[in-house]
Amino acid sequence: LGRMFTMAAQSMGYRVMVLDPGDHSPAGSVADRHLQADYLDREALRAMASRCAAATTEFENVPAESLAFLAQHRVVSPSADAVAVAQDRIREKTFLADNGLDVAPFAVIAGDADLQEARLAPLLPGILKIARLGYDGKGQVRVGTLQEVRTAFASLGGKACVLEKFLDLECEVSVVVARAFDDSVVTWPVAENHHAAGILDISIVPARVPAPLADAARAAAMKVARCLDYRGVLCVEFFVLRDGRLIVNEIAPRPHNSGHYTIDACVTSQFEQQARVLCSLPLGDTQMHCPAVMVNLLGDLWASGEPRWEHVLRHARAKLHLYGKTEARPGRKMGHYTVLADDVGQALATATEIKAMLLADAQSMRAAGAA
């Protein structure tokens, strides 16, 4: 995300400094300057405050106190307060419920005293989610009995968790919204998201849901942004239940994986919009050029060598994006491709065909290596 933001900002004429503790930072490798330091390193933060006109973040687990420190000196978007809500599931669920947004029935489990059958039985079967630092299915355990809740809680280190009731879903959708410092707000088309092993696999845009439901999702996303007094790009993920109800799942205070289609399919990408907000520029048009399907490329495809990208690029309306990561691990997002088409069915068919070819090729390379 930071890499794509950096490239978008640079295309608008800005220079970018990246603070990232990693040796091989995807964003740092394209930035004008890479500060390799911890997010809480005060010397690095002072360097940013002295050299940068504004600061933003690529993911919600950057300590809120780092953003608060920078905000004493420079424009910061999103704010430390907004990030603090999004990086803690307990605060997030409470915030959403307190502001009249529908969420899954849940209970906070902060210690063994909270593991009471009378309290938790109505939420089973459910999903136990660690309150902080969980993402892409990590820190989440499906549970069906009180004993499974106890075992799962212990496996998560006894750290604060949220138990959410398992709901009967029709599908999952998301809305990326941008809100500027002048209170102007825009949304992009609703994305329909399909996951595998807790990780986003495919986003289909526009989502194949009734227009009133799509309108309700966009309205709810804008309400979240207003209630948070949010400035910047924000993603709101929803569950669509089989009875048609719309439930807010979680919020991400940044551009989002399900919004990557905006790079190729929209007038203004979510990353360009992030730069526009940060620099107090007018918001860009979010209209789509055409339907699109985005597919994540995980490290599993690299198990036996570099994938053959001709499977993607032989399609004239397919766009390949690789993230410059040096180590391919199973489940790690290494890139994505987006297929554009005149209708969403055609885009999905082509995207599925490409995915099947990449998987078959990876399997055949593995088989050849084993032989």
N, C-alpha and C positions, 0 to 999 in steps of 0.2 A: 504493500500500500504506500509506504513512504517513497519507494522508488518511482511509482507511477505519479505520485504528487510532485516529486522533485522534477520529473521530466515535463509535466504540465506547466509548472511554475516557470521553469527555464524557457519553455517555448513562448511564454509571455514576456520574457526579458528580465526575469528576476534571477538573482543568485541565491543559492540555497546552502545553508549549513546544516549538517545532520549530526545529532548526538545519538550514538548507538554504541553499546559496549562490545558488540560483536567484532571479531577479526575480519569476517567477510560479510560486511553489511551490504545488502542489495541496494539500499538507498545511498549509503556512503560511497559506493563505487561510482555513482553518477553525479553525486553532489559536488559543488564547488569546494567544499571543505567538509571533512569527516572528523568529528571529535570522538575519539574512541575512549569513552569513560562511562562510568555508572550514571544512571538517570538521576541519582541524588548527589552526584559530585558537585560541590558548590563552585569549585574553580571553573569547571566546564560550563555550569549554568551562568556564571558571571561572564564568561567569554561569549556565550550566546546573547546575553542581555546587552553586552557592549557592542556587538557587531550586527545583530539582527533587528529589523524594525518590527517584526511580529513572529509569533511562534505558534505551532500547532502540533498535533500528535497523530500517529498512525494507528495506535491501538490503546484500548482503555486501561491496560495494566501499567502504563507509565504512572508513577506515583503522583497523586493529586498535589502533594506538597511541592513537587518540582514545578508544576504549572503555576501554583500560587506564588512561588518565588519569582518566576519570570514575569508574572502579571504585575508585580510591583514596579517593573521597569518598562515593559513593552506590552503591545496588544497581544492577547492570548485568546485563541479560539480552538476548541471549546474551553469554557471556563473550568477551573479546578472543581467548583461545586458541582457542575454537571457531570464531570468525569467521575467524581466521588460517588454519585448516585449509581451510575452505570456499572462501576467496577465491583459493586457489592450487591449480590442478588437479594439480600434481605432489604436493603435500602431501596433497591429498584422495585421490587414487588410492592413494598409499602407505599412508595411514591405513586406508582400507577394506580393502585387501589384507592388511595386517598384522593386522587384527582378524577375519580369516577370512570376510570378505564377498566374494562373487564379483563381479569386475569384468571388463570387456573386456580381452583381452591388450593391453598397451601398452608403449611405450618412451619415455623422456625424451630430448628433443633440446634440449640447452642451447647447442650451438655446432656449427660445421662438422665438428668431429671426430666427432660422433655420427652423421653421415650416412653410415653404412657399409652397403653392400648386404647383407652377411651378417647383420647385426643387424636390419635393417628389412624385408627381403624377406618374412619370415613374417607380417608385419603388413599386407601389401598384398593387395587394396585396403584403404584405411583412411581415417581422418579426422584431419587435423592440427589440433589445437586449441591456441590460445595459452594459456599457463598462467594469466595474470591478465587480468582486465577483459573477458573475452569473455562475451556473453550473447545470447539470442534469435538464435542463428545467427551472430552477429558473431564474427570471429576464428576461424572454422572453415573449412577447405578440404578438399574430398574429393580424394584422391590415389590413383593407381593404379600409378604407377611411381616408381622412386627419383628420376628426374629431376623428376617432378612434386612430390615431397616437397621437393627442393632449391629449386625455384622457389617453392613455397608458403611455405617457411621464410623465404626472402628477402623475399617479399611481406608477411610479418608482422613485418618489421623485424629478423629474426634474433634475436628474443626467445625466451626459453625456451618450449618447447611440449611437448605430449604427442601422440604418434602412437598412435591406437587402431585396432585391427583392425575393419573393417566387418563387422557381424554380420547374420545373416538373422533379421529380427524378425517376430514374429507381431503384436505391438502394444507400446505403451508405457503404463505405469501409474505412478501416484504415490500416496504416502501422506503425509498431514500428521499429525504426532505432536506432542503437547505434554507436557513433563515439568516438574514443579514443583520448588521448592526442598526440599519434604519427600519427594522421590523418587517421588511418585505420577505415573502416566503414563497417557495416553489417546491413542487414535487415532480418526480419522474414517474413514468408508467409503473404499475404494480407488477412485480415479478412473482412468478410461481416457482417455488423451490422444491427440489427433490434431493434428499440426503442419502448417504450410504455410510454406515458405521459412525453416524453422528457428524459427518463432514459433508458440507454442501457438495453435491455432485453436478447438478444441472439447474440452471435458471432459465425459465421460459417466459418471454416477454412479447406482447402483453399477456398477463396471466389469464388462463382460461376459466374465468369466474364471471358471474353476472355483473353487469355494469354497476348496479346499486351497491353491491358488495365492494367493488373496486373503489367506488366513490367514498364509501364509509371508511375503508382502510386509509385512503389518502387524508381524509378529514381527521381521523384519529392520530395519524402521524404528525399532522400539523398541530394538533392539540398538545401532543407530547412535547413538541419543540417549544410551544408557547409556555406551557406550565413549567418547563425546566428553565425558561428564559434562555434558551439555547441559541448560540450564534455559531454557525458553521454547517457542516454536512453531518447528518444523523440518519441512521437506519433503524426502522422499527419493524420487528419481525412479528408475524401473526400466525395463530392457528385458525383455520377455518373448520368449524365442527360440522358434522353431518346434518345437524339441524339448521345450518346456515349461520350460526352465531360466529362472531369474530372476537377472538381472544388475543390480547397482547402477550407474546411469549417473552421477548426481551428487547432491549435497546442497545445500540452500538454507537458511541459518540465519535463517529469518524466515517469516512467512506467505507463501503462494505463489499464483500465478495460478490453478493448478489447484484451489485450495481456496476460490475465491470463491463456489462454490455453497453453502458453509456459511452464508453470510449469510441466505439465504432458505430453505434446505432442512433446516437442522439446529437443534436446540434451542440450541446454543451455537456462534457463529461462531468462526472461527480468530482474528479480531481481538479479540473479547471475551475469548477464552482467553488471548491474549497479554497483555492488561491484567490478567487474573486472576493469571497467573504472576508478572508484574512486581510486583504489589502483595501477593504472598503470600496470595492468597485461594484457597479450594478450587476445583479444576478443575470446569468445567461439563460437563453431559451432552452427548455428541457424537452422539447418535442422530439419524437422519434422519427428517423428517416424511414424505417421499415421494421417489421418484426425481427426478433433475434433470439437465438438460443446460445447461452454460454455454458461451457463444460470445463470443469476444473481438471488440471493435469497433476496427479499426485506422484510422489517419488517412487511408488511401486512400479511405474512404467519404465524406470531407469535401472531396474534390478539387474539386467544383463547388458546394459549399454544404452547409449543415446537413442531415443526413439527415432523412427524414420518420419520426419516432418512432412515429407511429400504426401503422406496420407491426408494431411490437413490442407496443404497449400495447393494441391491439384484442383481444389474447389475454388473457383474464382472469387466467391463471396464469403470465404472463410478467412478469419484473421487470427494469427498466432501471436501470443504474448508470453514470453519466457522471462522469469524474474531475476536471472543472474545469480541464483543460489548455487554454491559450489558443492554442497552435499545433498544428495537425493536420499531421503529416508522414507520408509513406508508411511503413508498418511500425510506427508509434508507437501504443502501446496507449492509446486515448482513453476506453475504457469497456468494459462487457460487459453482456450480458443473460442471465438464467437462466430457463429454462422448467421449471415444475413439472408433474408429471402422475402418474397412478395407476400407470403402468408406464413403464419406460425407453424402450421403443419409441415410445410416444406422445409422450413428451417430445422425443425425437430428431427425430421427424417434424415436430413443430411448430417446433422450433428451426431445422431445415433450411429449412422453408417461409419463416420470417421472414428468414433469411439470404439466400435467393434473391430475395425482394422488395426487400431493401435494396440488394443488388448490382445488380439490374435497374434500380432507381430511379437509382442513382448513374451507371450507364452511360447511361441516357436523358438525365440532366442534362448529362453530358459531351458527348453527341451534340448536344443543343440548343445548348450553349455554342459548340461548334465550328461549327455552322451559322450 
